[in-house]
Amino acid sequence: MPDACKVMHVVGTLLRRWPRISAATGFCAAGTALAILWWTPVIFQARGVLPFTLFIGTPALSPALAGWTLGKPLLDPTTVSTPRSAAFRGAVIASFALLLFAPLFATLYVWTQSVTEHWSMLSLTFLVFIGSALTAWFKVALTGAAVGWLLYTARSMTA
């Protein structure tokens, strides 16, 4: 049992020392896992790196950026003092990641589309945003709440 306490102390120290990197890593890992679970049938049937980049890379990059941008206060004990506020902040960060995902996906898709397709970046961004908000927002927000709560718990274990 003392080894587990040592590990938690080291994890808590690292979370407090590098809060932006810790939040970005936590949200990126959760976004990647959620994308892999969601898009596995598409990825296994697709050929090439583009589908992997579109369906796994962009859903991993957007929560990493959101965690980097908004995640530092999540690991600050003066800003977030309860597990409920950490979960709420995590859900907000994940929702912001979903907001970042739509233009990121649309931009990458339009830049790499074949000459026979004629998507405009703005219309595809709008379509992806509405579609992902209707189909995935609750799952994304719930996952973000779990990440926020886990980061809060790991940070406060040794505080």
N, C-alpha and C positions, 0 to 999 in steps of 0.2 A: 504493500500500500504506500509506503513512503516514495517509491519510484513514481507512482501516478501523481502524487502531490508535487514532486519535483517537475514532472512534465507539465502539469497545469500551471505551475509558477513560471516556467520558461515561456509557455504559450501566452500567459497573461502579460508578461514583461514585453514580449515581442509585439503583441497587439497594441500596448500603450506606447511603445517606442516608435512604431511605424503605422499609425492609424489609417492613413490613406491607402497604403499598400495592402494592409490587412483587409480593409473593407473592399477594395477592388478585387482582391483574390477570392474572398468569400462570395461576393456576388457573381464573379466570373465563373467560379466552380459550380454554383447553383444554376446559373444560366446555361452553362454547357450541359450539365446533367439533364435539365428540363428539355433542352433542345434535342439531345440525343434520344431521350425517351419519346418525344413527340414526333421526330422526323426519321427515326430508324428505318421504317419501310421505304421511304423515298431515297435515303442515302444508299441502302444496300442494292437497290435496283439501278441507280444512276451510275454513269461512267464519267470519270474525270474528276478534277479537283473543284470545278466551279460549283456543283451542287453542294459539296461539302462546305465550301466557303460561304455560300449563301445561307444554308440551313443550319450549320453548326457554328461557323466562324462569326457571322454577324450577331447571332443571339448570344455569343460569348463575349464579343467586344462591347456591345452596348451596356450590359450590366457592369462590366469592368470600368467603363468610362463613368457610368452613373455612380458606382461605388467610390471611385477616385474623387469625383466632384462633390458628392453630397455625404460621403460616408464618414468623414473625419469626426463630426460632432457625435456620431453614433458611439464612438469609443471614448468620449469625453464624459467623465462622471458628473461634471457640473451641468452639462446639457441634458444628458439622458440619465435619469436616476431611477427609473422603474422598468421592469421587463415589458410592461404594456406600452410605454412610450418608445422603447427600443423596437418592439414589433411593429408599431405604427410607423416609425421612421423607416424601418426596413421595407414595409409595404409601399411607402412613398418613393423610396429609392428604386424599387423594382418597377413601379409604375412609370417613373421617369426613364428607366431603361427601355421600357416598351415604347415610350414616346420617341426615344433616340433610334430604336430599331427600325422604324418605318422608313425614314429618309436614308439610313445607312443601307438597308436592303435594296431600296428602290434605286439608289445611286449606283450600287454595284451591279444590279441587274441591267439597268439601262446602258451602262458602260460596256457590258459584256454581251449584250443581246445580239442575236443574228440580224442580218440585214433585212430579213423578211418581217421582223417584228418592229412595231412602231409605238412603243410606250413613251409617254412623256413622263419625266421624272416627278412632276407635281401630281399628276393623276395617279400614278402608281404609288406614290407616297401616301396619298389620301386613301386609296383602296387598301393598301397593306395596313395602315393605321386603323381604319374602321374594322377590317376583318380581324385583326389581332385583338383589338379592344373587345369585340363581341365574343370571340371564341376563346381567348386565352388570358384576358386581364385578371380574372379571379384567381386562376392558378398561379399566375405570375406574382400577384400581390400576396397571395398566401405563402408562396415560396420566399418572397422577400421578407415577409414578417418572420418566418422561421429563421432566415439568415440573420436578421436584426436581433432576434432573441438569442440565437446561439452566440453571436459576437458579444452581446451584452453579458451573457452568462460566463463565457470564457474570460472576458475582461474583468468581471467582478469577482471571480473565484479567488483571485489572489490580491485583490485591492485592499 
